[in-house]
Amino acid sequence: MHAKRSGDSTRLASAWLVNAGLRPTRQRLALAELLVGDGQNRHVSAESLYEAAQDSETPVSLATVYNTLRTFCDVGIMREIAIEGTRSYFDTRMDAHDHYFWEDENLLTDAPAGAVQIHQMMDAPAGTEIAKIEVVIRLRRKG
């Protein structure tokens, strides 16, 4: 996850923040460049983003990474995907889609469109409606 820093990556990251109503502080902009600077979607843990920041010589603490990811989620430019409630991944892709979780690698990736097909759905409890359905398919290597 190393976005090559350039004027284009800075512009993409800055626009991503400004369009969400966030002030592009130095640390937010540096993390945003790592996340969306190359125009690709990412699934990151706070720890993997922190490591990428360290590799790119961005001075940021792990606590700042966590707080920044939470802010990005709060304004709707990222979403959190919890795996068994103990490990969180953060996704820059905001449309409804399913995921693969590769248990052997602790890696979250997008599942192909149509990987999950629901042919019958239960009714929502009285007074509620189903807002969306997203599935995490857990995988592990055979053997």
C-alpha positions as CSV (number, residue, x, y, z in Angstrom):
1,M,0.0,0.0,0.0
2,H,2.5,2.6,-1.1
3,A,0.9,5.4,-3.0
4,K,3.6,7.2,-4.9
5,R,3.6,10.8,-3.8
6,S,3.1,13.3,-6.6
7,G,1.2,16.5,-7.3
8,D,-1.6,14.3,-8.6
9,S,-1.8,12.1,-5.4
10,T,-1.8,15.3,-3.3
11,R,-4.7,16.8,-5.4
12,L,-6.7,13.5,-5.2
13,A,-6.2,13.2,-1.5
14,S,-7.0,16.9,-0.8
15,A,-10.2,16.8,-2.9
16,W,-11.2,13.6,-1.1
17,L,-10.9,15.4,2.2
18,V,-12.4,18.7,1.1
19,N,-15.4,17.1,-0.6
20,A,-16.2,15.4,2.8
21,G,-16.0,18.8,4.6
22,L,-12.7,18.0,6.3
23,R,-9.8,20.4,6.6
24,P,-6.8,18.9,4.9
25,T,-4.3,19.1,7.8
26,R,-0.8,17.9,7.2
27,Q,-1.4,14.5,8.9
28,R,-4.9,13.9,7.3
29,L,-3.5,14.8,3.9
30,A,-0.5,12.4,4.3
31,L,-2.8,9.5,5.4
32,A,-5.3,10.3,2.7
33,E,-2.5,10.2,0.1
34,L,-1.6,6.7,1.2
35,L,-5.3,5.7,1.1
36,V,-6.5,7.3,-2.2
37,G,-3.6,9.1,-3.7
38,D,-3.3,6.6,-6.6
39,G,-7.1,6.5,-7.2
40,Q,-7.4,2.9,-6.0
41,N,-9.6,1.6,-3.2
42,R,-8.0,0.2,-0.1
43,H,-8.7,-2.1,2.8
44,V,-6.4,-1.2,5.7
45,S,-6.1,-1.9,9.4
46,A,-4.9,1.0,11.5
47,E,-1.7,-0.9,12.0
48,S,-1.1,-1.4,8.3
49,L,-1.7,2.2,7.6
50,Y,0.6,3.2,10.4
51,E,3.3,1.0,8.9
52,A,2.8,2.5,5.5
53,A,3.1,6.0,7.0
54,Q,6.3,5.0,8.8
55,D,7.7,3.6,5.5
56,S,6.9,6.9,3.7
57,E,8.5,8.8,6.5
58,T,5.2,10.4,7.6
59,P,5.6,11.4,11.3
60,V,2.3,10.1,12.8
61,S,1.4,8.1,15.9
62,L,-0.7,5.0,15.9
63,A,-3.3,6.9,18.0
64,T,-3.5,9.6,15.3
65,V,-4.0,6.9,12.7
66,Y,-6.9,5.4,14.7
67,N,-8.4,8.8,15.3
68,T,-8.1,9.8,11.7
69,L,-9.6,6.6,10.4
70,R,-12.5,7.1,12.8
71,T,-13.0,10.7,11.5
72,F,-12.9,9.5,7.9
73,C,-15.7,6.9,8.9
74,D,-17.7,9.6,10.7
75,V,-17.8,11.8,7.7
76,G,-18.7,8.9,5.3
77,I,-15.6,8.6,3.2
78,M,-14.5,5.3,4.7
79,R,-16.3,2.5,6.5
80,E,-15.3,0.1,9.1
81,I,-15.6,-3.6,8.7
82,A,-15.3,-5.6,11.9
83,I,-14.1,-9.2,11.8
84,E,-15.5,-11.1,14.8
85,G,-15.6,-7.8,16.7
86,T,-11.9,-8.0,17.5
87,R,-10.2,-6.8,14.3
88,S,-11.3,-3.8,12.2
89,Y,-10.5,-3.0,8.6
90,F,-11.3,0.3,6.9
91,D,-12.5,0.4,3.4
92,T,-12.3,3.4,1.0
93,R,-15.0,1.9,-1.3
94,M,-18.3,3.1,-0.1
95,D,-20.9,1.2,-2.3
96,A,-22.5,-1.9,-0.9
97,H,-20.3,-4.9,-1.7
98,D,-19.2,-8.1,-0.1
99,H,-15.7,-9.1,1.1
100,Y,-13.4,-12.0,1.4
101,F,-11.4,-12.3,4.7
102,W,-8.3,-14.4,4.2
103,E,-7.8,-15.9,7.6
104,D,-4.3,-17.2,7.0
105,E,-3.1,-13.7,6.0
106,N,-5.5,-11.4,8.0
107,L,-6.3,-9.8,4.7
108,L,-9.6,-8.3,3.6
109,T,-10.4,-8.0,-0.1
110,D,-13.4,-7.2,-2.2
111,A,-15.4,-10.3,-3.4
112,P,-16.4,-10.3,-7.0
113,A,-19.8,-8.8,-7.8
114,G,-22.4,-11.5,-7.6
115,A,-20.3,-13.8,-5.4
116,V,-23.2,-13.9,-2.9
117,Q,-26.7,-14.3,-4.1
118,I,-29.6,-14.3,-1.7
119,H,-32.6,-16.1,-3.2
120,Q,-34.9,-15.8,-0.2
121,M,-34.9,-13.2,2.6
122,M,-36.7,-13.2,5.9
123,D,-39.0,-10.3,6.7
124,A,-37.5,-7.6,8.8
125,P,-38.9,-7.3,12.3
126,A,-42.0,-5.2,12.7
127,G,-41.3,-1.5,12.5
128,T,-38.0,-2.0,10.7
129,E,-36.6,-2.4,7.2
130,I,-33.5,-4.0,5.9
131,A,-31.1,-1.1,5.1
132,K,-28.4,-3.2,3.3
133,I,-26.9,-6.6,3.4
134,E,-23.1,-7.1,3.2
135,V,-21.4,-10.4,3.6
136,V,-17.8,-11.3,4.7
137,I,-16.8,-14.7,3.3
138,R,-14.0,-16.2,5.4
139,L,-11.4,-18.2,3.5
140,R,-8.4,-20.3,4.5
141,R,-6.0,-22.3,2.4
142,K,-6.6,-26.0,2.2
143,G,-4.0,-28.4,3.6
